[in-house]
Amino acid sequence: RRQSGLIVVLEDTSIQYNAGAALRSCDAFGVSEVWFVHNGLKKGTSMRPEIEREHAFNVDSKSMGISSASANRWVSTRTFFSSRQAMLALRSLGFTSAAVSSLPPSLSLSSSPALPPH
């Protein structure tokens, strides 16, 4: 069963095989849309300089199809080149953002004020 109304946004995924694994996981959990944000394609624009590179990976490439076990066929993807672009697009579609972090003082996702109560 697909999760309608949920978009997973992956920011600065620099290794294509990790992106493929994320697509597999999203497919398994019924997420039908994943957005990739590629900050740092121009020198000095990333929060993490080690991910700066010359181009974004191709979501439709053969190697992405292999690493995602063909999940890229069933999960729609979109690519952005800045976090700001992605956030503006999400807001224009009426989405609420919830970020994931394991650092204190983060809240559990279920107690997030961004999500409606059960």
N, C-alpha and C positions, 0 to 999 in steps of 0.2 A: 504494500500500500504506500503510495507517495504522500509525502508531507507537503501539502499546499500551504502557501504563505510563509515559507521558510527559505531563505537564501543563506548559504554559507559563503563567507568572504575570507579568502586566504591572502594574507598580506606578506609580500616579500618571500614567497616560496622560491628558493633559488635552485633547488635540485629537482629536475623534472620527474625523477622516480618517486620522490616524496609527494609531489603533486598527484602523480598517478595513484599512489596509495591512498591519498585523501579522497580522490574521486571514487575509488573502490569502496571506501568506508561510507561515503555519502550515498552511493548507490545502495549499499546494504541496508542503510537506515531509512531509505525512502526519500532522501533529499533529491529534488529534481533539478536544482539550479545551484551552481557554484561560480563565484566570481573570483578572479585572480587579480591582485593588485601588484603591479611591478614598479615600485618606487626604485630609484637608484639607477635608472637606465642612463642617466647623465651623471657624470662625476660630481660628487658633492650633494646629490639630492636625496640620498638615503640616510636613514637613522643608523644603519649598519653598513659601513663602507665595505666590509668584506663581501657583500652581495652585489656590489656594483659590477655590471656586466654590459656588454654591448647590445644585447637584444633579449626580448622575452622568449620563453620557450613556446613552441607551437603546440597548442592543445590538440590540434587535429593531426599531428604527425604520426607516423607509423610507430616510432618508439614510445610515444605517449599512449597509443592504443595498446601496446604490449605491456607497459608498466601499469596501466590502469585496468588490465584484463578486460579491455573493451568497454569499461564503464563510461568512457567518454562518448559512447554512442547513445547512452540512456540518460546521462546527466548533461543538461544544457550548461554551457559555460559562456562567460563574458570576461573580457580583459580590460583593465583600466591601467593607466600609467601614473596615477597618483591616488593616495588615500582620499584626498579631498573630492576628486571626481566620483569615486565610488560612494562616498557618504552622501554627496548631493543627489546622486542617482537613487540611492535607497530612500532618502527623504522624499524625493519627488514621487516615488511609488507608494508612500505612506508607511514605510517600514520603521520599526523601532530597533535601535541598535543595542546589542548586548555583547560585551567583550569578554574574552576568556583570559584569565591570568591566574597563575598559582602563587603569586606574591601577596603577602599581607598588605593591606587590610581587605583583600577581596572577599566577596560574599559568594555563597553557593548560588548556582544558577537558579535554583528553585525559589530562593528568597530575594531575587533581584527585583528592585522596584520597576525595572523596565518591562517586566513580563506581567501579564494579567494573572490574578490568582486562579488556582485550579477550580 
